[in-house]
């Protein structure tokens, strides 16, 4: 015999007659949303770190080029001698 005691007032039946606990589904949806927000935050942090690394590398290259140019320019005191 079918017992209705296991179905609470918030349960719903799908088209096939299976019981769906809406609180459980809503909880799982919120859990998944939280996980997605965490992954999005991690991705943004990783992208920001990568951007900072690129900017630092470009700055280092610029400094190296500047040093090379300075090394090859004749010093004004040397050119007067």
DOGU-816124 format. One record per residue: chain; residue number from 1; x, y, z of N, C-alpha, C in turn. Coordinates in nm, 2 decimals. Layout:
BEGIN
<r><unit>A</unit><pos>NUM</pos><n_east>X</n_east><n_north>Y</n_north><n_up>Z</n_up><ca_east>X</ca_east><ca_north>Y</ca_north><ca_up>Z</ca_up><c_east>X</c_east><c_north>Y</c_north><c_up>Z</c_up></r>
...
This chain:
BEGIN
<r><unit>A</unit><pos>1</pos><n_east>0.08</n_east><n_north>-0.12</n_north><n_up>0.00</n_up><ca_east>0.00</ca_east><ca_north>0.00</ca_north><ca_up>0.00</ca_up><c_east>0.09</c_east><c_north>0.12</c_north><c_up>0.00</c_up></r>
<r><unit>A</unit><pos>2</pos><n_east>0.05</n_east><n_north>0.22</n_north><n_up>-0.07</n_up><ca_east>0.12</ca_east><ca_north>0.35</ca_north><ca_up>-0.08</ca_up><c_east>0.11</c_east><c_north>0.43</c_north><c_up>0.04</c_up></r>
<r><unit>A</unit><pos>3</pos><n_east>0.22</n_east><n_north>0.48</n_north><n_up>0.10</n_up><ca_east>0.21</ca_east><ca_north>0.56</ca_north><ca_up>0.22</ca_up><c_east>0.25</c_east><c_north>0.71</c_north><c_up>0.18</c_up></r>
<r><unit>A</unit><pos>4</pos><n_east>0.16</n_east><n_north>0.80</n_north><n_up>0.22</n_up><ca_east>0.18</ca_east><ca_north>0.94</ca_north><ca_up>0.19</ca_up><c_east>0.26</c_east><c_north>1.01</c_north><c_up>0.30</c_up></r>
<r><unit>A</unit><pos>5</pos><n_east>0.29</n_east><n_north>0.94</n_north><n_up>0.41</n_up><ca_east>0.36</ca_east><ca_north>1.01</ca_north><ca_up>0.52</ca_up><c_east>0.49</c_east><c_north>1.06</c_north><c_up>0.49</c_up></r>
<r><unit>A</unit><pos>6</pos><n_east>0.56</n_east><n_north>1.00</n_north><n_up>0.39</n_up><ca_east>0.70</ca_east><ca_north>1.05</ca_north><ca_up>0.36</ca_up><c_east>0.70</c_east><c_north>1.17</c_north><c_up>0.27</c_up></r>
<r><unit>A</unit><pos>7</pos><n_east>0.58</n_east><n_north>1.22</n_north><n_up>0.22</n_up><ca_east>0.57</ca_east><ca_north>1.34</ca_north><ca_up>0.14</ca_up><c_east>0.53</c_east><c_north>1.45</c_north><c_up>0.22</c_up></r>
<r><unit>A</unit><pos>8</pos><n_east>0.62</n_east><n_north>1.56</n_north><n_up>0.23</n_up><ca_east>0.58</ca_east><ca_north>1.68</ca_north><ca_up>0.31</ca_up><c_east>0.50</c_east><c_north>1.77</c_north><c_up>0.23</c_up></r>
<r><unit>A</unit><pos>9</pos><n_east>0.46</n_east><n_north>1.88</n_north><n_up>0.29</n_up><ca_east>0.37</ca_east><ca_north>1.98</ca_north><ca_up>0.23</ca_up><c_east>0.44</c_east><c_north>2.06</c_north><c_up>0.11</c_up></r>
<r><unit>A</unit><pos>10</pos><n_east>0.58</n_east><n_north>2.06</n_north><n_up>0.11</n_up><ca_east>0.65</ca_east><ca_north>2.13</ca_north><ca_up>0.01</ca_up><c_east>0.69</c_east><c_north>2.04</c_north><c_up>-0.11</c_up></r>
<r><unit>A</unit><pos>11</pos><n_east>0.66</n_east><n_north>1.91</n_north><n_up>-0.10</n_up><ca_east>0.70</ca_east><ca_north>1.82</ca_north><ca_up>-0.21</ca_up><c_east>0.60</c_east><c_north>1.84</c_north><c_up>-0.33</c_up></r>
<r><unit>A</unit><pos>12</pos><n_east>0.65</n_east><n_north>1.82</n_north><n_up>-0.44</n_up><ca_east>0.57</ca_east><ca_north>1.83</ca_north><ca_up>-0.56</ca_up><c_east>0.60</c_east><c_north>1.70</c_north><c_up>-0.65</c_up></r>
<r><unit>A</unit><pos>13</pos><n_east>0.51</n_east><n_north>1.67</n_north><n_up>-0.73</n_up><ca_east>0.53</ca_east><ca_north>1.56</ca_north><ca_up>-0.82</ca_up><c_east>0.56</c_east><c_north>1.61</c_north><c_up>-0.96</c_up></r>
<r><unit>A</unit><pos>14</pos><n_east>0.66</n_east><n_north>1.54</n_north><n_up>-1.02</n_up><ca_east>0.69</ca_east><ca_north>1.58</ca_north><ca_up>-1.16</ca_up><c_east>0.59</c_east><c_north>1.50</c_north><c_up>-1.25</c_up></r>
<r><unit>A</unit><pos>15</pos><n_east>0.61</n_east><n_north>1.51</n_north><n_up>-1.38</n_up><ca_east>0.52</ca_east><ca_north>1.45</ca_north><ca_up>-1.48</ca_up><c_east>0.51</c_east><c_north>1.30</c_north><c_up>-1.47</c_up></r>
<r><unit>A</unit><pos>16</pos><n_east>0.62</n_east><n_north>1.24</n_north><n_up>-1.42</n_up><ca_east>0.62</ca_east><ca_north>1.09</ca_north><ca_up>-1.41</ca_up><c_east>0.57</c_east><c_north>1.05</c_north><c_up>-1.27</c_up></r>
<r><unit>A</unit><pos>17</pos><n_east>0.53</n_east><n_north>1.14</n_north><n_up>-1.19</n_up><ca_east>0.48</ca_east><ca_north>1.11</ca_north><ca_up>-1.06</ca_up><c_east>0.58</c_east><c_north>1.09</c_north><c_up>-0.95</c_up></r>
<r><unit>A</unit><pos>18</pos><n_east>0.71</n_east><n_north>1.12</n_north><n_up>-0.98</n_up><ca_east>0.82</ca_east><ca_north>1.12</ca_north><ca_up>-0.88</ca_up><c_east>0.81</c_east><c_north>1.24</c_north><c_up>-0.79</c_up></r>
<r><unit>A</unit><pos>19</pos><n_east>0.83</n_east><n_north>1.22</n_north><n_up>-0.66</n_up><ca_east>0.83</ca_east><ca_north>1.32</ca_north><ca_up>-0.56</ca_up><c_east>0.96</c_east><c_north>1.41</c_north><c_up>-0.57</c_up></r>
<r><unit>A</unit><pos>20</pos><n_east>0.94</n_east><n_north>1.54</n_north><n_up>-0.57</n_up><ca_east>1.06</ca_east><ca_north>1.63</ca_north><ca_up>-0.58</ca_up><c_east>1.05</c_east><c_north>1.72</c_north><c_up>-0.45</c_up></r>
<r><unit>A</unit><pos>21</pos><n_east>1.16</n_east><n_north>1.72</n_north><n_up>-0.38</n_up><ca_east>1.16</ca_east><ca_north>1.80</ca_north><ca_up>-0.26</ca_up><c_east>1.22</c_east><c_north>1.94</c_north><c_up>-0.30</c_up></r>
<r><unit>A</unit><pos>22</pos><n_east>1.13</n_east><n_north>2.04</n_north><n_up>-0.30</n_up><ca_east>1.17</ca_east><ca_north>2.17</ca_north><ca_up>-0.35</ca_up><c_east>1.28</c_east><c_north>2.23</c_north><c_up>-0.26</c_up></r>
<r><unit>A</unit><pos>23</pos><n_east>1.28</n_east><n_north>2.21</n_north><n_up>-0.14</n_up><ca_east>1.38</ca_east><ca_north>2.27</ca_north><ca_up>-0.05</ca_up><c_east>1.52</c_east><c_north>2.21</c_north><c_up>-0.08</c_up></r>
<r><unit>A</unit><pos>24</pos><n_east>1.53</n_east><n_north>2.08</n_north><n_up>-0.11</n_up><ca_east>1.65</ca_east><ca_north>2.02</ca_north><ca_up>-0.15</ca_up><c_east>1.70</c_east><c_north>2.07</c_north><c_up>-0.28</c_up></r>
<r><unit>A</unit><pos>25</pos><n_east>1.61</n_east><n_north>2.09</n_north><n_up>-0.38</n_up><ca_east>1.65</ca_east><ca_north>2.14</ca_north><ca_up>-0.51</ca_up><c_east>1.70</c_east><c_north>2.28</c_north><c_up>-0.50</c_up></r>
<r><unit>A</unit><pos>26</pos><n_east>1.63</n_east><n_north>2.36</n_north><n_up>-0.42</n_up><ca_east>1.67</ca_east><ca_north>2.50</ca_north><ca_up>-0.40</ca_up><c_east>1.80</c_east><c_north>2.51</c_north><c_up>-0.33</c_up></r>
<r><unit>A</unit><pos>27</pos><n_east>1.82</n_east><n_north>2.42</n_north><n_up>-0.23</n_up><ca_east>1.95</ca_east><ca_north>2.42</ca_north><ca_up>-0.16</ca_up><c_east>2.07</c_east><c_north>2.38</c_north><c_up>-0.25</c_up></r>
<r><unit>A</unit><pos>28</pos><n_east>2.04</n_east><n_north>2.29</n_north><n_up>-0.34</n_up><ca_east>2.15</ca_east><ca_north>2.24</ca_north><ca_up>-0.43</ca_up><c_east>2.17</c_east><c_north>2.35</c_north><c_up>-0.53</c_up></r>
<r><unit>A</unit><pos>29</pos><n_east>2.07</n_east><n_north>2.43</n_north><n_up>-0.58</n_up><ca_east>2.09</ca_east><ca_north>2.54</ca_north><ca_up>-0.67</ca_up><c_east>2.17</c_east><c_north>2.65</c_north><c_up>-0.61</c_up></r>
<r><unit>A</unit><pos>30</pos><n_east>2.15</n_east><n_north>2.68</n_north><n_up>-0.48</n_up><ca_east>2.22</ca_east><ca_north>2.78</ca_north><ca_up>-0.41</ca_up><c_east>2.37</c_east><c_north>2.74</c_north><c_up>-0.39</c_up></r>
<r><unit>A</unit><pos>31</pos><n_east>2.39</n_east><n_north>2.61</n_north><n_up>-0.36</n_up><ca_east>2.52</ca_east><ca_north>2.56</ca_north><ca_up>-0.34</ca_up><c_east>2.60</c_east><c_north>2.57</c_north><c_up>-0.47</c_up></r>
<r><unit>A</unit><pos>32</pos><n_east>2.54</n_east><n_north>2.53</n_north><n_up>-0.58</n_up><ca_east>2.60</ca_east><ca_north>2.54</ca_north><ca_up>-0.71</ca_up><c_east>2.63</c_east><c_north>2.68</c_north><c_up>-0.75</c_up></r>
<r><unit>A</unit><pos>33</pos><n_east>2.54</n_east><n_north>2.77</n_north><n_up>-0.72</n_up><ca_east>2.56</ca_east><ca_north>2.92</ca_north><ca_up>-0.74</ca_up><c_east>2.68</c_east><c_north>2.97</c_north><c_up>-0.67</c_up></r>
<r><unit>A</unit><pos>34</pos><n_east>2.69</n_east><n_north>2.93</n_north><n_up>-0.54</n_up><ca_east>2.81</ca_east><ca_north>2.96</ca_north><ca_up>-0.46</ca_up><c_east>2.94</c_east><c_north>2.91</c_north><c_up>-0.51</c_up></r>
<r><unit>A</unit><pos>35</pos><n_east>2.94</n_east><n_north>2.79</n_north><n_up>-0.56</n_up><ca_east>3.06</ca_east><ca_north>2.73</ca_north><ca_up>-0.62</ca_up><c_east>3.10</c_east><c_north>2.81</c_north><c_up>-0.75</c_up></r>
<r><unit>A</unit><pos>36</pos><n_east>3.00</n_east><n_north>2.84</n_north><n_up>-0.83</n_up><ca_east>3.03</ca_east><ca_north>2.92</ca_north><ca_up>-0.95</ca_up><c_east>3.08</c_east><c_north>3.06</c_north><c_up>-0.92</c_up></r>
<r><unit>A</unit><pos>37</pos><n_east>3.03</n_east><n_north>3.12</n_north><n_up>-0.82</n_up><ca_east>3.08</ca_east><ca_north>3.25</ca_north><ca_up>-0.78</ca_up><c_east>3.22</c_east><c_north>3.24</c_north><c_up>-0.73</c_up></r>
<r><unit>A</unit><pos>38</pos><n_east>3.25</n_east><n_north>3.14</n_north><n_up>-0.65</n_up><ca_east>3.39</ca_east><ca_north>3.12</ca_north><ca_up>-0.61</ca_up><c_east>3.48</c_east><c_north>3.09</c_north><c_up>-0.72</c_up></r>
<r><unit>A</unit><pos>39</pos><n_east>3.44</n_east><n_north>3.01</n_north><n_up>-0.82</n_up><ca_east>3.53</ca_east><ca_north>2.99</ca_north><ca_up>-0.94</ca_up><c_east>3.55</c_east><c_north>3.11</c_north><c_up>-1.02</c_up></r>
<r><unit>A</unit><pos>40</pos><n_east>3.44</n_east><n_north>3.20</n_north><n_up>-1.03</n_up><ca_east>3.45</ca_east><ca_north>3.32</ca_north><ca_up>-1.10</ca_up><c_east>3.55</c_east><c_north>3.41</c_north><c_up>-1.03</c_up></r>
<r><unit>A</unit><pos>41</pos><n_east>3.54</n_east><n_north>3.42</n_north><n_up>-0.90</n_up><ca_east>3.64</ca_east><ca_north>3.50</ca_north><ca_up>-0.82</ca_up><c_east>3.78</c_east><c_north>3.46</c_north><c_up>-0.84</c_up></r>
<r><unit>A</unit><pos>42</pos><n_east>3.80</n_east><n_north>3.32</n_north><n_up>-0.84</n_up><ca_east>3.94</ca_east><ca_north>3.27</ca_north><ca_up>-0.86</ca_up><c_east>3.99</c_east><c_north>3.30</c_north><c_up>-1.00</c_up></r>
<r><unit>A</unit><pos>43</pos><n_east>3.90</n_east><n_north>3.29</n_north><n_up>-1.10</n_up><ca_east>3.94</ca_east><ca_north>3.32</ca_north><ca_up>-1.23</ca_up><c_east>3.98</c_east><c_north>3.47</c_north><c_up>-1.25</c_up></r>
<r><unit>A</unit><pos>44</pos><n_east>3.90</n_east><n_north>3.56</n_north><n_up>-1.19</n_up><ca_east>3.93</ca_east><ca_north>3.70</ca_north><ca_up>-1.19</ca_up><c_east>4.06</c_east><c_north>3.73</c_north><c_up>-1.13</c_up></r>
<r><unit>A</unit><pos>45</pos><n_east>4.09</n_east><n_north>3.67</n_north><n_up>-1.01</n_up><ca_east>4.21</ca_east><ca_north>3.69</ca_north><ca_up>-0.94</ca_up><c_east>4.33</c_east><c_north>3.64</c_north><c_up>-1.02</c_up></r>
<r><unit>A</unit><pos>46</pos><n_east>4.31</n_east><n_north>3.52</n_north><n_up>-1.08</n_up><ca_east>4.42</ca_east><ca_north>3.47</ca_north><ca_up>-1.17</ca_up><c_east>4.45</c_east><c_north>3.56</c_north><c_up>-1.29</c_up></r>
<r><unit>A</unit><pos>47</pos><n_east>4.34</n_east><n_north>3.61</n_north><n_up>-1.35</n_up><ca_east>4.36</ca_east><ca_north>3.70</ca_north><ca_up>-1.46</ca_up><c_east>4.43</c_east><c_north>3.83</c_north><c_up>-1.42</c_up></r>
<r><unit>A</unit><pos>48</pos><n_east>4.39</n_east><n_north>3.88</n_north><n_up>-1.31</n_up><ca_east>4.45</ca_east><ca_north>4.00</ca_north><ca_up>-1.25</ca_up><c_east>4.60</c_east><c_north>3.98</c_north><c_up>-1.22</c_up></r>
<r><unit>A</unit><pos>49</pos><n_east>4.63</n_east><n_north>3.86</n_north><n_up>-1.17</n_up><ca_east>4.77</ca_east><ca_north>3.83</ca_north><ca_up>-1.14</ca_up><c_east>4.85</c_east><c_north>3.82</c_north><c_up>-1.27</c_up></r>
<r><unit>A</unit><pos>50</pos><n_east>4.79</n_east><n_north>3.76</n_north><n_up>-1.37</n_up><ca_east>4.86</ca_east><ca_north>3.74</ca_north><ca_up>-1.50</ca_up><c_east>4.89</c_east><c_north>3.88</c_north><c_up>-1.56</c_up></r>
<r><unit>A</unit><pos>51</pos><n_east>4.79</n_east><n_north>3.97</n_north><n_up>-1.55</n_up><ca_east>4.80</ca_east><ca_north>4.10</ca_north><ca_up>-1.61</ca_up><c_east>4.91</c_east><c_north>4.18</c_north><c_up>-1.54</c_up></r>
<r><unit>A</unit><pos>52</pos><n_east>4.92</n_east><n_north>4.17</n_north><n_up>-1.41</n_up><ca_east>5.03</ca_east><ca_north>4.23</ca_north><ca_up>-1.33</ca_up><c_east>5.16</c_east><c_north>4.18</c_north><c_up>-1.37</c_up></r>
<r><unit>A</unit><pos>53</pos><n_east>5.17</n_east><n_north>4.04</n_north><n_up>-1.39</n_up><ca_east>5.30</ca_east><ca_north>3.98</ca_north><ca_up>-1.44</ca_up><c_east>5.34</c_east><c_north>4.03</c_north><c_up>-1.57</c_up></r>
<r><unit>A</unit><pos>54</pos><n_east>5.24</n_east><n_north>4.05</n_north><n_up>-1.66</n_up><ca_east>5.27</ca_east><ca_north>4.10</ca_north><ca_up>-1.80</ca_up><c_east>5.32</c_east><c_north>4.25</c_north><c_up>-1.79</c_up></r>
<r><unit>A</unit><pos>55</pos><n_east>5.25</n_east><n_north>4.33</n_north><n_up>-1.71</n_up><ca_east>5.30</ca_east><ca_north>4.47</ca_north><ca_up>-1.69</ca_up><c_east>5.44</c_east><c_north>4.48</c_north><c_up>-1.63</c_up></r>
<r><unit>A</unit><pos>56</pos><n_east>5.47</n_east><n_north>4.39</n_north><n_up>-1.53</n_up><ca_east>5.60</ca_east><ca_north>4.39</ca_north><ca_up>-1.47</ca_up><c_east>5.71</c_east><c_north>4.35</c_north><c_up>-1.58</c_up></r>
<r><unit>A</unit><pos>57</pos><n_east>5.67</n_east><n_north>4.25</n_north><n_up>-1.66</n_up><ca_east>5.77</ca_east><ca_north>4.20</ca_north><ca_up>-1.76</ca_up><c_east>5.80</c_east><c_north>4.31</c_north><c_up>-1.86</c_up></r>
<r><unit>A</unit><pos>58</pos><n_east>5.69</n_east><n_north>4.38</n_north><n_up>-1.91</n_up><ca_east>5.71</ca_east><ca_north>4.49</ca_north><ca_up>-2.00</ca_up><c_east>5.79</c_east><c_north>4.60</c_north><c_up>-1.94</c_up></r>
<r><unit>A</unit><pos>59</pos><n_east>5.77</n_east><n_north>4.63</n_north><n_up>-1.82</n_up><ca_east>5.85</ca_east><ca_north>4.73</ca_north><ca_up>-1.75</ca_up><c_east>6.00</c_east><c_north>4.69</c_north><c_up>-1.74</c_up></r>
<r><unit>A</unit><pos>60</pos><n_east>6.02</n_east><n_north>4.56</n_north><n_up>-1.71</n_up><ca_east>6.16</ca_east><ca_north>4.51</ca_north><ca_up>-1.70</ca_up><c_east>6.23</c_east><c_north>4.52</c_north><c_up>-1.84</c_up></r>
<r><unit>A</unit><pos>61</pos><n_east>6.16</n_east><n_north>4.49</n_north><n_up>-1.94</n_up><ca_east>6.21</ca_east><ca_north>4.50</ca_north><ca_up>-2.08</ca_up><c_east>6.25</c_east><c_north>4.64</c_north><c_up>-2.11</c_up></r>
<r><unit>A</unit><pos>62</pos><n_east>6.16</n_east><n_north>4.73</n_north><n_up>-2.08</n_up><ca_east>6.18</ca_east><ca_north>4.87</ca_north><ca_up>-2.10</ca_up><c_east>6.30</c_east><c_north>4.92</c_north><c_up>-2.03</c_up></r>
<r><unit>A</unit><pos>63</pos><n_east>6.32</n_east><n_north>4.88</n_north><n_up>-1.90</n_up><ca_east>6.44</ca_east><ca_north>4.92</ca_north><ca_up>-1.82</ca_up><c_east>6.56</c_east><c_north>4.86</c_north><c_up>-1.89</c_up></r>
<r><unit>A</unit><pos>64</pos><n_east>6.56</n_east><n_north>4.73</n_north><n_up>-1.93</n_up><ca_east>6.68</ca_east><ca_north>4.67</ca_north><ca_up>-2.00</ca_up><c_east>6.72</c_east><c_north>4.75</c_north><c_up>-2.12</c_up></r>
<r><unit>A</unit><pos>65</pos><n_east>6.62</n_east><n_north>4.79</n_north><n_up>-2.20</n_up><ca_east>6.65</ca_east><ca_north>4.86</ca_north><ca_up>-2.33</ca_up><c_east>6.71</c_east><c_north>5.00</c_north><c_up>-2.29</c_up></r>
<r><unit>A</unit><pos>66</pos><n_east>6.65</n_east><n_north>5.06</n_north><n_up>-2.19</n_up><ca_east>6.70</ca_east><ca_north>5.19</ca_north><ca_up>-2.15</ca_up><c_east>6.85</c_east><c_north>5.18</c_north><c_up>-2.10</c_up></r>
<r><unit>A</unit><pos>67</pos><n_east>6.88</n_east><n_north>5.07</n_north><n_up>-2.03</n_up><ca_east>7.01</ca_east><ca_north>5.05</ca_north><ca_up>-1.98</ca_up><c_east>7.11</c_east><c_north>5.03</c_north><c_up>-2.10</c_up></r>
<r><unit>A</unit><pos>68</pos><n_east>7.07</n_east><n_north>4.95</n_north><n_up>-2.20</n_up><ca_east>7.15</ca_east><ca_north>4.93</ca_north><ca_up>-2.31</ca_up><c_east>7.18</c_east><c_north>5.06</c_north><c_up>-2.39</c_up></r>
<r><unit>A</unit><pos>69</pos><n_east>7.08</n_east><n_north>5.14</n_north><n_up>-2.40</n_up><ca_east>7.09</ca_east><ca_north>5.27</ca_north><ca_up>-2.48</ca_up><c_east>7.19</c_east><c_north>5.35</c_north><c_up>-2.40</c_up></r>
<r><unit>A</unit><pos>70</pos><n_east>7.18</n_east><n_north>5.36</n_north><n_up>-2.27</n_up><ca_east>7.27</ca_east><ca_north>5.44</ca_north><ca_up>-2.19</ca_up><c_east>7.41</c_east><c_north>5.39</c_north><c_up>-2.20</c_up></r>
<r><unit>A</unit><pos>71</pos><n_east>7.43</n_east><n_north>5.26</n_north><n_up>-2.20</n_up><ca_east>7.56</ca_east><ca_north>5.20</ca_north><ca_up>-2.21</ca_up><c_east>7.63</c_east><c_north>5.23</c_north><c_up>-2.34</c_up></r>
<r><unit>A</unit><pos>72</pos><n_east>7.55</n_east><n_north>5.25</n_north><n_up>-2.45</n_up><ca_east>7.61</ca_east><ca_north>5.28</ca_north><ca_up>-2.58</ca_up><c_east>7.62</c_east><c_north>5.42</c_north><c_up>-2.62</c_up></r>
<r><unit>A</unit><pos>73</pos><n_east>7.56</n_east><n_north>5.51</n_north><n_up>-2.54</n_up><ca_east>7.57</ca_east><ca_north>5.65</ca_north><ca_up>-2.57</ca_up><c_east>7.70</c_east><c_north>5.71</c_north><c_up>-2.51</c_up></r>
<r><unit>A</unit><pos>74</pos><n_east>7.77</n_east><n_north>5.79</n_north><n_up>-2.59</n_up><ca_east>7.89</ca_east><ca_north>5.85</ca_north><ca_up>-2.54</ca_up><c_east>7.86</c_east><c_north>5.95</c_north><c_up>-2.42</c_up></r>
<r><unit>A</unit><pos>75</pos><n_east>7.94</n_east><n_north>5.94</n_north><n_up>-2.32</n_up><ca_east>7.92</ca_east><ca_north>6.03</ca_north><ca_up>-2.21</ca_up><c_east>7.97</c_east><c_north>6.17</c_north><c_up>-2.25</c_up></r>
<r><unit>A</unit><pos>76</pos><n_east>7.90</n_east><n_north>6.27</n_north><n_up>-2.21</n_up><ca_east>7.93</ca_east><ca_north>6.41</ca_north><ca_up>-2.26</ca_up><c_east>8.07</c_east><c_north>6.45</c_north><c_up>-2.22</c_up></r>
<r><unit>A</unit><pos>77</pos><n_east>8.12</n_east><n_north>6.40</n_north><n_up>-2.10</n_up><ca_east>8.26</ca_east><ca_north>6.43</ca_north><ca_up>-2.06</ca_up><c_east>8.36</c_east><c_north>6.36</c_north><c_up>-2.15</c_up></r>
<r><unit>A</unit><pos>78</pos><n_east>8.33</n_east><n_north>6.24</n_north><n_up>-2.19</n_up><ca_east>8.42</ca_east><ca_north>6.16</ca_north><ca_up>-2.27</ca_up><c_east>8.42</c_east><c_north>6.23</c_north><c_up>-2.41</c_up></r>
<r><unit>A</unit><pos>79</pos><n_east>8.31</n_east><n_north>6.27</n_north><n_up>-2.46</n_up><ca_east>8.31</ca_east><ca_north>6.33</ca_north><ca_up>-2.59</ca_up><c_east>8.39</c_east><c_north>6.46</c_north><c_up>-2.60</c_up></r>
<r><unit>A</unit><pos>80</pos><n_east>8.40</n_east><n_north>6.53</n_north><n_up>-2.49</n_up><ca_east>8.48</ca_east><ca_north>6.66</ca_north><ca_up>-2.49</ca_up><c_east>8.63</c_east><c_north>6.63</c_north><c_up>-2.48</c_up></r>
<r><unit>A</unit><pos>81</pos><n_east>8.67</n_east><n_north>6.52</n_north><n_up>-2.44</n_up><ca_east>8.81</ca_east><ca_north>6.49</ca_north><ca_up>-2.43</ca_up><c_east>8.89</c_east><c_north>6.47</c_north><c_up>-2.56</c_up></r>
